[in-house]
Amino acid sequence: MSNVSDSYSNNTDVLLYQSLLERVVLCGFSTVPACVFLCINGTMLFTLRSKPVFRDTCRYILLYNLLLADTAQLVVSQLLFLLAVCRVRLTYPACGTIATIANLTGGISPLTLVVMSLERYVAVCFPLRHASIITTRNTAVAIIASWAISSINNLTRGLFLLEYSFENMSNLLMKDYCYDITWFPSTQRDNYDKAYICFVFVSAGLAVIYSYTGVVVAARSASTDKASAHKARKTLLLHLIQLGLSLSSMIYHTLLIALARTVSRLVFVWVQDVFYVLFIILPRCLSSLLYGLRDQTIRPVLLHYLCCHLRFPVEPGLG
């Protein structure tokens, strides 16, 4: 793992030789879309708290939690990226705190998508029991559980720090820029991260596929609302796409490690910026765009706020 970290660190050293114009272009290429999507996410979060129908409906509460975690991670990730481009080195505790927050919020998306998929499964397959199973209280418990699981994952990762010496660590600046793989270069931690990511995404994928299969089977029943089942199938496919997007952001550093071994320093910096936009920024905004524009209850309210309070007709919501 030390060789991997060294390769990655050597490539980040090229930032020291960049001109001011190059740094401005790098910052602008990532900051402009990040700010645009943060505005969209912020508007979406405000929309989901603006009306009782959103505050009291379980699937919208879950969507709010998903967007909140994605927005928080986007803010932290953009902060770390700008610190690296602007050649700002942090102390180990400061970097560790920020990187832990990024890892914590990044783990919320797949867990929340599992709950959202199961909610649609219950709505179609057990419509008479949906109101008693999917309550605001149970939804709150599921949200707390997702944050707890992600927090426990971070605490477990922290145990691998015990192999390091912490003498005078609070007064030492990092030799490299603040990335998860540079402040915490541990082979055991790396293996644990890979195992955890595989477990979470395999489990989440199986849960979404199981929910989708259940909805498809239920749709063939004469007692099932065909329109509701059809909408739920589309929603579950959307969850599967979102799960893939979440996975793409979690393998971002893995791609950078592979890239650091194969390309020159200058190419690494520019490709890293492109990867950052594709794998970190885009996945964190597509949830709001996909849901906001697809759901006919959210869409007119969202467009109302995005388009300077223009009025749009409100239609019944999608499942």
Beta strands, then each sheet from edge to edge (+ up, - down):
end
